[in-house]
Amino acid sequence: MKQNLKKNGTIICAKVESITSTGLTLYINEEEYQIPFSRVPWFRDAKVEDVFDVKMNGLDEIRWDKLDIDLDIESLKHPEKYPLIMKQYVLKDEPTIAAESELKYKTTL
């Protein structure tokens, strides 16, 4: 999902482009960010549709409402300044990114 805001006449948008077994690709204003699950482990067990459901939360933050996750855009530009220590949790008993990735791997063997 893509959501837009305007800042001084410039459109600001956030979009999850893809999800792999190791992380996700996020675009903010056409700038690409590779975000590994090792840095944001709570996405690993999230439903795929919830990860794609990202929106701008003001001008400097992105938000995943269904996952209750906010990330400051500055933390994506300079991750070394923002070490994350988060507790990983599992949402409902529904297919997750990790489970779907494992299933794809098993079916291709």
PyRosetta script that sets phi, psi and omega in degrees:
from pyrosetta import init, pose_from_sequence

init()
pose = pose_from_sequence("MKQNLKKNGTIICAKVESITSTGLTLYINEEEYQIPFSRVPWFRDAKVEDVFDVKMNGLDEIRWDKLDIDLDIESLKHPEKYPLIMKQYVLKDEPTIAAESELKYKTTL")
pose.set_psi(1, 144.3)
pose.set_omega(1, -178.7)
pose.set_phi(2, -120.3)
pose.set_psi(2, 135.6)
pose.set_omega(2, 179.8)
pose.set_phi(3, -134.5)
pose.set_psi(3, 136.5)
pose.set_omega(3, -174.0)
pose.set_phi(4, -115.1)
pose.set_psi(4, 148.2)
pose.set_omega(4, 169.8)
pose.set_phi(5, -132.5)
pose.set_psi(5, 162.3)
pose.set_omega(5, 176.2)
pose.set_phi(6, -113.6)
pose.set_psi(6, 137.5)
pose.set_omega(6, 174.9)
pose.set_phi(7, -131.3)
pose.set_psi(7, 114.1)
pose.set_omega(7, -178.4)
pose.set_phi(8, 51.3)
pose.set_psi(8, 40.9)
pose.set_omega(8, 178.8)
pose.set_phi(9, 83.2)
pose.set_psi(9, -7.4)
pose.set_omega(9, 179.7)
pose.set_phi(10, -95.6)
pose.set_psi(10, 133.1)
pose.set_omega(10, 179.0)
pose.set_phi(11, -79.2)
pose.set_psi(11, 130.6)
pose.set_omega(11, 176.6)
pose.set_phi(12, -112.1)
pose.set_psi(12, 126.5)
pose.set_omega(12, -179.2)
pose.set_phi(13, -137.1)
pose.set_psi(13, 154.0)
pose.set_omega(13, 177.7)
pose.set_phi(14, -126.6)
pose.set_psi(14, 138.4)
pose.set_omega(14, -178.8)
pose.set_phi(15, -153.2)
pose.set_psi(15, 130.3)
pose.set_omega(15, 170.8)
pose.set_phi(16, -82.8)
pose.set_psi(16, 119.6)
pose.set_omega(16, -176.7)
pose.set_phi(17, -86.1)
pose.set_psi(17, -42.1)
pose.set_omega(17, -177.8)
pose.set_phi(18, -157.8)
pose.set_psi(18, 161.1)
pose.set_omega(18, 176.7)
pose.set_phi(19, -131.4)
pose.set_psi(19, 131.5)
pose.set_omega(19, 176.9)
pose.set_phi(20, -120.7)
pose.set_psi(20, -176.4)
pose.set_omega(20, 178.9)
pose.set_phi(21, -71.3)
pose.set_psi(21, -14.7)
pose.set_omega(21, -178.3)
pose.set_phi(22, -108.0)
pose.set_psi(22, -13.2)
pose.set_omega(22, -179.3)
pose.set_phi(23, 168.7)
pose.set_psi(23, -162.2)
pose.set_omega(23, -179.1)
pose.set_phi(24, -132.2)
pose.set_psi(24, 158.0)
pose.set_omega(24, 176.3)
pose.set_phi(25, -110.0)
pose.set_psi(25, 124.5)
pose.set_omega(25, -176.8)
pose.set_phi(26, -121.3)
pose.set_psi(26, 137.3)
pose.set_omega(26, 174.5)
pose.set_phi(27, -114.2)
pose.set_psi(27, 130.7)
pose.set_omega(27, 171.8)
pose.set_phi(28, -128.1)
pose.set_psi(28, 116.4)
pose.set_omega(28, -176.5)
pose.set_phi(29, 52.9)
pose.set_psi(29, 45.6)
pose.set_omega(29, 177.8)
pose.set_phi(30, 66.0)
pose.set_psi(30, 8.6)
pose.set_omega(30, 174.6)
pose.set_phi(31, -96.1)
pose.set_psi(31, 128.4)
pose.set_omega(31, -175.1)
pose.set_phi(32, -90.6)
pose.set_psi(32, 137.9)
pose.set_omega(32, 175.4)
pose.set_phi(33, -128.6)
pose.set_psi(33, 125.7)
pose.set_omega(33, 173.5)
pose.set_phi(34, -95.0)
pose.set_psi(34, 119.3)
pose.set_omega(34, -176.5)
pose.set_phi(35, -117.0)
pose.set_psi(35, 106.0)
pose.set_omega(35, -179.3)
pose.set_phi(36, -74.3)
pose.set_psi(36, 147.0)
pose.set_omega(36, 177.2)
pose.set_phi(37, -62.0)
pose.set_psi(37, -24.1)
pose.set_omega(37, 177.5)
pose.set_phi(38, -64.0)
pose.set_psi(38, -25.9)
pose.set_omega(38, 178.1)
pose.set_phi(39, -91.1)
pose.set_psi(39, -31.9)
pose.set_omega(39, -179.4)
pose.set_phi(40, -129.8)
pose.set_psi(40, 70.9)
pose.set_omega(40, -172.1)
pose.set_phi(41, -64.1)
pose.set_psi(41, -22.6)
pose.set_omega(41, -178.2)
pose.set_phi(42, -66.7)
pose.set_psi(42, -18.2)
pose.set_omega(42, 175.5)
pose.set_phi(43, -75.7)
pose.set_psi(43, -26.8)
pose.set_omega(43, -175.3)
pose.set_phi(44, -56.5)
pose.set_psi(44, -39.9)
pose.set_omega(44, -176.9)
pose.set_phi(45, -101.7)
pose.set_psi(45, 12.6)
pose.set_omega(45, 179.8)
pose.set_phi(46, -84.4)
pose.set_psi(46, 156.2)
pose.set_omega(46, 174.2)
pose.set_phi(47, -68.0)
pose.set_psi(47, 141.4)
pose.set_omega(47, -177.8)
pose.set_phi(48, -54.8)
pose.set_psi(48, -47.8)
pose.set_omega(48, -177.8)
pose.set_phi(49, -60.9)
pose.set_psi(49, -30.7)
pose.set_omega(49, 179.0)
pose.set_phi(50, -73.2)
pose.set_psi(50, -32.9)
pose.set_omega(50, 178.0)
pose.set_phi(51, -69.6)
pose.set_psi(51, -38.3)
pose.set_omega(51, 178.5)
pose.set_phi(52, -71.4)
pose.set_psi(52, -16.7)
pose.set_omega(52, -177.0)
pose.set_phi(53, -87.1)
pose.set_psi(53, 69.5)
pose.set_omega(53, -178.7)
pose.set_phi(54, -106.4)
pose.set_psi(54, 150.3)
pose.set_omega(54, 176.8)
pose.set_phi(55, -147.5)
pose.set_psi(55, 160.7)
pose.set_omega(55, 173.5)
pose.set_phi(56, -72.0)
pose.set_psi(56, 140.1)
pose.set_omega(56, 177.2)
pose.set_phi(57, -123.4)
pose.set_psi(57, 82.8)
pose.set_omega(57, -169.5)
pose.set_phi(58, 83.8)
pose.set_psi(58, -161.9)
pose.set_omega(58, -175.8)
pose.set_phi(59, -95.4)
pose.set_psi(59, -14.6)
pose.set_omega(59, -173.8)
pose.set_phi(60, -122.4)
pose.set_psi(60, 11.5)
pose.set_omega(60, -174.4)
pose.set_phi(61, -143.8)
pose.set_psi(61, 148.7)
pose.set_omega(61, 173.7)
pose.set_phi(62, -115.8)
pose.set_psi(62, 152.8)
pose.set_omega(62, -173.7)
pose.set_phi(63, -140.3)
pose.set_psi(63, 141.6)
pose.set_omega(63, 171.0)
pose.set_phi(64, -114.1)
pose.set_psi(64, 98.3)
pose.set_omega(64, -175.1)
pose.set_phi(65, -58.8)
pose.set_psi(65, -49.6)
pose.set_omega(65, -175.5)
pose.set_phi(66, -65.8)
pose.set_psi(66, -23.5)
pose.set_omega(66, 180.0)
pose.set_phi(67, -98.7)
pose.set_psi(67, -7.8)
pose.set_omega(67, -176.8)
pose.set_phi(68, 55.2)
pose.set_psi(68, 49.4)
pose.set_omega(68, -178.9)
pose.set_phi(69, -123.8)
pose.set_psi(69, 132.0)
pose.set_omega(69, 174.1)
pose.set_phi(70, -123.1)
pose.set_psi(70, 137.5)
pose.set_omega(70, 173.8)
pose.set_phi(71, -129.3)
pose.set_psi(71, 132.4)
pose.set_omega(71, 175.4)
pose.set_phi(72, -76.4)
pose.set_psi(72, 134.6)
pose.set_omega(72, -178.5)
pose.set_phi(73, -60.7)
pose.set_psi(73, -34.5)
pose.set_omega(73, 178.3)
pose.set_phi(74, -60.6)
pose.set_psi(74, -33.7)
pose.set_omega(74, 179.5)
pose.set_phi(75, -68.7)
pose.set_psi(75, -23.1)
pose.set_omega(75, 175.7)
pose.set_phi(76, -79.8)
pose.set_psi(76, -36.3)
pose.set_omega(76, 179.6)
pose.set_phi(77, -72.4)
pose.set_psi(77, -36.2)
pose.set_omega(77, -176.7)
pose.set_phi(78, -133.8)
pose.set_psi(78, 69.9)
pose.set_omega(78, -176.4)
pose.set_phi(79, -60.8)
pose.set_psi(79, -26.2)
pose.set_omega(79, -179.7)
pose.set_phi(80, -64.6)
pose.set_psi(80, -23.7)
pose.set_omega(80, 179.2)
pose.set_phi(81, -85.3)
pose.set_psi(81, -10.0)
pose.set_omega(81, -174.8)
pose.set_phi(82, -131.0)
pose.set_psi(82, 71.3)
pose.set_omega(82, 177.7)
pose.set_phi(83, -66.2)
pose.set_psi(83, 131.0)
pose.set_omega(83, -178.0)
pose.set_phi(84, -103.4)
pose.set_psi(84, 131.6)
pose.set_omega(84, 172.6)
pose.set_phi(85, -126.5)
pose.set_psi(85, 104.5)
pose.set_omega(85, -175.6)
pose.set_phi(86, -126.0)
pose.set_psi(86, 148.0)
pose.set_omega(86, 175.3)
pose.set_phi(87, -87.0)
pose.set_psi(87, 127.3)
pose.set_omega(87, 180.0)
pose.set_phi(88, -80.8)
pose.set_psi(88, 139.1)
pose.set_omega(88, 178.0)
pose.set_phi(89, -137.3)
pose.set_psi(89, 161.2)
pose.set_omega(89, -178.7)
pose.set_phi(90, -111.9)
pose.set_psi(90, 132.6)
pose.set_omega(90, 174.6)
pose.set_phi(91, -79.9)
pose.set_psi(91, -173.8)
pose.set_omega(91, -176.4)
pose.set_phi(92, -44.6)
pose.set_psi(92, 168.2)
pose.set_omega(92, -179.2)
pose.set_phi(93, -75.9)
pose.set_psi(93, 64.1)
pose.set_omega(93, 178.9)
pose.set_phi(94, -124.0)
pose.set_psi(94, 162.0)
pose.set_omega(94, -179.6)
pose.set_phi(95, -56.3)
pose.set_psi(95, 137.4)
pose.set_omega(95, -180.0)
pose.set_phi(96, -116.2)
pose.set_psi(96, 169.9)
pose.set_omega(96, 178.2)
pose.set_phi(97, -59.2)
pose.set_psi(97, -45.7)
pose.set_omega(97, -179.1)
pose.set_phi(98, -62.4)
pose.set_psi(98, -42.6)
pose.set_omega(98, -179.3)
pose.set_phi(99, -67.0)
pose.set_psi(99, -42.3)
pose.set_omega(99, 179.4)
pose.set_phi(100, -66.0)
pose.set_psi(100, -38.8)
pose.set_omega(100, 178.6)
pose.set_phi(101, -64.6)
pose.set_psi(101, -43.4)
pose.set_omega(101, 179.3)
pose.set_phi(102, -63.8)
pose.set_psi(102, -40.9)
pose.set_omega(102, 179.4)
pose.set_phi(103, -62.7)
pose.set_psi(103, -45.1)
pose.set_omega(103, 178.6)
pose.set_phi(104, -59.4)
pose.set_psi(104, -43.8)
pose.set_omega(104, -178.5)
pose.set_phi(105, -62.3)
pose.set_psi(105, -44.4)
pose.set_omega(105, -178.0)
pose.set_phi(106, -67.4)
pose.set_psi(106, -35.7)
pose.set_omega(106, -177.3)
pose.set_phi(107, -76.7)
pose.set_psi(107, -16.2)
pose.set_omega(107, 180.0)
pose.set_phi(108, -93.4)
pose.set_psi(108, -8.3)
pose.set_omega(108, -179.3)
pose.set_phi(109, -74.7)
pose.dump_pdb("model.pdb")
